[in-house]
Amino acid sequence: MMQISSRFTVAIHILAALEISNDVCTSEVIAGSIQNNPVVVRRIIGMLKKAELVDVNSGGGGAYLLKPVEYITLFDVYKAVDVVEDEKLFQIHENTNQECIIGANIQDVLMLMLPKAQSAMEEVLKSYTMADIVASILEKKLN
């Protein structure tokens, strides 16, 4: 099964860590929370930096947010980490049998529906911010 890259959820994890942590957030510290390699964390931080969501202190001083979490939507994160190819969530198979009624028509039919599904998902991502994520995490901590 094809899935959206885990870079998306890892990027959300990184941004939440940068907001919540009182300490310097190095890639090693964040990697410990994610249970992943610091190299993976640095790669994703690089993508977030390119999208102007974070910056990095030189000399291993960790990363920090460039804007308040209230202004970072999940859609911003989704776009920053390139989770889909060619900005298309759904890749439609090619070279179908044109002699077959299904093969001859499936691509056109799907192209009418699937972009609408992607747009709907993107609208939901635009409606949530990193502030929502952070608040939910902190609420869980208190319970």
ZIRA-V842086 format. One record per helix or strand of 3 or more residues. SS is the DSSP state (helix for helix, strand for strand). FROM is the first residue (numbers start at 1). TO is the last residue. Records with the same first field share a line. If there is no record, write none. Layout:
SS->FROM-TO / FROM-TO
//
This chain:
helix->7-20 / 27-34 / 38-50 / 69-71 / 74-80 / 85-87 / 101-126 / 130-142
strand->54-56 / 63-65
//
